[in-house]
Amino acid sequence: MVRRTPPQPGGQGANPHQQSAHKPTRNSGSLPTARVRKRYWIILGLLIFLGVGFGFGLLAWDNPMPVGSAGFWRIAELRGTSVIVMMVVAICQAMATVSFQSATNNRIITPSIMGFESLYIAVQTGAVFFLGAAGVTMVQGVPQFIVQIVLMVGLSMALYGWLLSGKYGNLAIMLLIGIIIGGGLGSISVFMQRLLTPSEFDILTARLFGSVANADISYLPIAIPLCVVAGIMLLRNAKRLNVIAMGKDTATNLGLNHRFEVMRVLLLTSILMATSTALVGPMTFLGFLVATLAYQLADTHDHRYVFPMAVLIGFVVLSGSYFVMKNVFYAQGVVSIIIEAVGGTVFLFFILRKGRL
């Protein structure tokens, strides 16, 4: 007579409900466990709190008028332009960089590699070189702002259309030629800068560093719609971006027109980057810094969760840096330099950690 041993807890033949009682709740979603979901929403809430705090601090700190008075709100309204510009730049840089990295399947590059900033610097330098010190004012204004955006988007789309639609269309070749074009424009700009007078060079230098002070309130009616429309379209395509990030072969096997989807993502990325660069100037490593931190803090590759995290990190970095440098060190003009230095350091750190991105 064979004696049967009772099933042990968690062993073969155990009640599945008893097994699940000893394991954390897990599903197949983007935030698989309750702990990951809780961590994500706590970090997101903390970023919202910091963003609101820094934003209000920029409006209210050192405001000579009593809080709530008409004079207080009048001064806050003037300062509010800078806060809006920071939000536009945060959305543009964050969403463009995350989308570009997914489209190119590379986490250590930014859209700046396509020469947006080099073109901006070349336009600004050329204006001063050919028109003198008055050239700086000649490239300011709404028509000139639109022309700069059109030039940047046109150049990038011509590059994308030529290199991705041809018989030997290849993202790697596109990136390489983008670097070459950016380097060529940079060399031309340096050559013209060396021929400027010291006074002209001083005037030009202020325009070549990314700064919220470069933005004009008259640019916002154009910059905000471009930023919102492109951002919403990328957010609506978040699930497709998840597939694109898996690589061309996987995306094609899943029924996605990889080339068409990549072209669409690159077009929207170009619009966002052109808008940000024409609005405030070059900020090369801001996007990389924001995207890298977003992936680390969100702990997921789902763009529906990465996009909000990246945008909030971008706004907190910008508004927090300007608040501290303006009200503590009284040196708000060096904010972009510090952001670039920190972003470049993070870039080198992750480059040295090969295989861990």
Residue, then its C-alpha position, 0 to 999 in steps of 0.5 A: m500500500v502506497r502512502r501519499t505524503p501531503p503537498q508541502p506549501g509552495g511545492q508541487g500540488a500546492n494551492p496556487h492561492q497559497q503560492s501567490a500569497h508568498k510572492p509580491t504581486r506582479n503583472s506584465g505591465s510597464l510597472p510590474t510590481a506594486r513597489v515599482r509603481k509606488r516608487y514611480w508615483i512618489i518620485l513623480g509627485l516629488l518632482i511636481f512639488l519641486g517644480v511648483g516650488f521653484g516656479f513659485g520661488l522665481l515669481a515671489w522670491d525677492n518680490p518687493m511688493p506684498v504677496g497678493s497685491a496688484g503690484f506683486w502680480r504685476i511683477a510676477e507676470l513679468r517674471g512669469t515669461s521666464v518660467i513659461v520659457m523654461m517649461v517650453v525648453a524642458i518639454c522640447q529637450a526632454m521629449a526630443t532626446v528620449s524620442f531620438q534615442s529610441a528612434t536611433n536605438n542608442r542611449i548615448i546620443t542627443p539630437s544635437i548631433m544633427g547640427f541644430e546648434s551649429l546651424y544656430i551659431a553659424v546664423q548668429t555669427g554670420a549676421v555679426f560678421f556681415l552686418g557688424a554689431a547691428g547684426v545681432t538685432m537683425v536676427q531678432g524678431v518673429p520673422q527671423f525666429i520663424v526663418q531659423i526654425v524653418l532652416m533647422v527643420g528643413l536641413s534636418m528633414a533634407l538629411y533624413g529624407w536623403l539618407l533614410s529613403g535611399k537604397y542604402g538608407n542607414l541611421a548610422i550613416m545619417l548620424l555620421i554625416g550629421i556630425i560632419i555637417g555640424g563640425g563643418l558649420g562649427s569650423i566656419s563659425v570659428f573662422m568668422q569669429r576670429l575676424l571680428t573686432p573685440s567689441e563685435f565678438d563680445i556682443l556675439t558671445a552673449r547670444l552663443f550661450g543658451s540662456v532664458a534671457n535670449a527668449d523674447i515674449s513675442y516668440l511664445p505664440i509660435a513656440i508654445p503651439l509648436c511645442v504642444v502639438a509635437g509633444i502631444m503627437l509623440l505622446r500619442n505614439a508612445k506605444r509605437l516608440n516602445v516598438i521602435a526602440m526594440g530595433k528595426d528587425t523586431a519592429t518590422n516583424l511586429g508589423l510596423n513600418h519602421r522607416f515611416e515611423v522613424m521618419r515621423v519621430l525624427l520630424l517631430t524631434s526636429i521641430l522640438m529641437a529647432t524651437s528650443t534652440a531658436l528660442v534660448g540658444p544651444m543647450t547641448f547636454l541638457g537633453f542627455l542629462v534629463a533623458t538619462l535621469a528619467y530612465q534611471l528614476a522611472d525604472t521602465h522603458d515605456h514612453r508613456y511613463v518616461f516622457p512625464m518623468a523627463v519633462l518634470i526633471g528638465f523643468v526642475v533642473l532649469s528652474g532650480s538652477y536659475f533660482v539658486m544661481k539668481n538668488v544665492f550666488y547672483a550669477q544667473g548668467v552662468v546657469s547654462i554653463i553649469i548645466e552643460a558641465v554637469g551634463g557633459t560629466v554625466f555623459l562621460f560617466f555613462i560612456l565609461r560604463k560600457g554596456r550599462l546604459 
